[in-house]
């Protein structure tokens, strides 16, 4: 099951890369056909598989719902490299001004409107 999830997440990451977008763990999981799990754990597990099996994919385009990453992490560095800015909050770095590059697929936006 984890391999299938990783493959589905890989497809979503490819879409994000082509459009120069990022997406939250929840949106990625929904697009891939499963639940993100508590704090995105299911997506994070799938991302480990992606990084192992498809190292050319830009795993770092997946972000937490809050847009927070660890300070001085590879995640922060790679997002900065493609043009994202951050502000420091305690031990974390939080994305700022990223809304225009946040991907939401039509079916997810319709589901969110219904909630």
VENZINOR-V465457 format. One record per backbone hydrogen bond with DSSP energy under -0.5 kcal/mol. NH is the residue of the N-H (numbers start at 1). CO is the residue of the C=O. E is the energy in kcal/mol with one decimal. If there is no record, write none. Layout:
nh->NH co->CO e->E
nh->NH co->CO e->E
This chain:
nh->5 co->1 e->-2.5
nh->6 co->2 e->-2.7
nh->7 co->3 e->-2.3
nh->8 co->4 e->-2.3
nh->9 co->5 e->-2.8
nh->10 co->6 e->-2.5
nh->11 co->7 e->-1.7
nh->12 co->8 e->-1.7
nh->13 co->9 e->-2.8
nh->14 co->10 e->-2.1
nh->15 co->11 e->-1.9
nh->16 co->12 e->-2.4
nh->17 co->13 e->-2.6
nh->18 co->14 e->-2.4
nh->19 co->15 e->-1.7
nh->20 co->16 e->-0.7
nh->20 co->17 e->-1.1
nh->21 co->16 e->-2.4
nh->22 co->101 e->-2.6
nh->23 co->61 e->-2.4
nh->25 co->63 e->-1.8
nh->28 co->24 e->-2.6
nh->29 co->25 e->-2.8
nh->30 co->26 e->-2.3
nh->31 co->27 e->-2.5
nh->32 co->28 e->-2.2
nh->33 co->29 e->-1.0
nh->33 co->30 e->-0.7
nh->34 co->29 e->-2.6
nh->40 co->37 e->-2.0
nh->41 co->38 e->-1.7
nh->42 co->36 e->-1.7
nh->43 co->36 e->-1.1
nh->44 co->40 e->-2.8
nh->45 co->41 e->-2.4
nh->46 co->42 e->-2.0
nh->47 co->43 e->-2.8
nh->48 co->44 e->-1.6
nh->49 co->45 e->-1.4
nh->50 co->46 e->-2.2
nh->51 co->47 e->-2.8
nh->52 co->48 e->-1.8
nh->53 co->49 e->-3.1
nh->54 co->50 e->-3.0
nh->57 co->54 e->-2.1
nh->59 co->57 e->-1.7
nh->61 co->58 e->-1.9
nh->62 co->59 e->-1.8
nh->63 co->23 e->-2.3
nh->63 co->61 e->-0.5
nh->64 co->68 e->-0.6
nh->67 co->64 e->-1.4
nh->69 co->93 e->-2.8
nh->71 co->91 e->-1.6
nh->73 co->70 e->-1.4
nh->77 co->73 e->-2.3
nh->78 co->74 e->-2.9
nh->79 co->75 e->-2.1
nh->80 co->76 e->-2.5
nh->81 co->77 e->-2.2
nh->82 co->78 e->-0.9
nh->82 co->79 e->-0.5
nh->83 co->80 e->-2.0
nh->84 co->79 e->-2.2
nh->85 co->96 e->-0.7
nh->87 co->94 e->-2.1
nh->89 co->92 e->-2.9
nh->92 co->89 e->-2.4
nh->93 co->69 e->-3.0
nh->94 co->87 e->-2.9
nh->95 co->67 e->-2.8
nh->96 co->85 e->-2.2
nh->101 co->98 e->-1.6
nh->102 co->99 e->-1.4
nh->103 co->22 e->-3.6
nh->103 co->101 e->-0.5
nh->108 co->105 e->-0.6
nh->109 co->105 e->-2.1
nh->110 co->106 e->-2.0
nh->111 co->107 e->-1.7
nh->112 co->108 e->-2.4
nh->113 co->109 e->-1.7
nh->114 co->110 e->-1.4
nh->115 co->111 e->-1.0
